Amino acid sequence: EMLRSLVGSEMCIRDSINDEELDALVVDYRLADSGQLTFNGDSVVDLINSQKKYFPLVMLTSYAQDAIAHMEDVYIVKDKEEIESSANLFLKQLETAIDRYQTKIITAENKIKELSEKKVLSIQEEELLRLHIFMNEVDPEANQLPASLLTSSAINNISDLVKESKELLSILKKNKE
């Protein structure tokens, strides 16, 4: 299910988004008007952007002018009336955003795996570092390398360690047989 209704604190919402493995988030701007929340949708967007850069987000509201005044990325603000008149276009845009987001992640993960399994050249080191930085921005908790290790020499050391570990495992398996 693409859209879910989330209620609680900002941290509760962040945890719910992480736990539910959502593909996208559509949030109303004036959440505090419900009386159940003490914050608005712009806070949720800021929180998600700080945790999952590039995550597909849409702010759907009847108060687009107010929302735009509080948003860093004004292009995610969509007026409810406009969406009602062009729902198919909105859904296509959202589906495309989700697809592109997931494709970027899968492509980066595959390239990291490919580059990590071989001795990389200096130009490939730069690409591997860029890919790890991207993955850290997308989802710091899911990235294999913490930000503190995102240096060229650290990545090479880790690649060497992985390769040596695989060789050791192979020798142990042969000795076991």
C-alpha positions, 0 to 999 in steps of 0.5 A: 500500500503506497499511502498510509495514515500516520499519527504520533510524534515526529520521531514516531512517524520517522520510525513508522516510515522506516519500519513499514518500508514505505515507497513514498510518503504523501503528507498534508501540510496542516497536520496540527489542525487535527488537534492530534499533532503538534507539528505540520507536514513541513516538519515531517518532510524535513525529518524524512529528508534528513534521514532518507535523502531523495525519498519520494515525498509529496505535500498534498494540501488545500493551503499550498501558499502557506506550505510553499512559504515553509518548504525548502523544496517547493516543488513537492507541494501539490494543491488538493484541488489540482490533484483531484482534477488530474489524479491520473497524472499525479499517480503516474508522477508518484509511481515514476518517482518511486521507480526512479528512487528504487532504481538509483538505489539498486544500481548503486548497490550493484555497482558497489558490490561489483567494485568491492569484489575486485581491486579498483583503480583510482578512478574507480575508487572515486566512483565507489566512494561517491556511491557509498556517500550516496547510499549513506544519504539515502539510508544511513542505517542500511549503508554498509559503511558509516560516514566516518569510513567514507574515505578512499583508503578506508574503502580500499582497506575494507575491500582488501579485508573482504577479499582476504576473508573470502580466501580464508573461508575458501581455504577453511572449506577445503581443509574441512573436506 
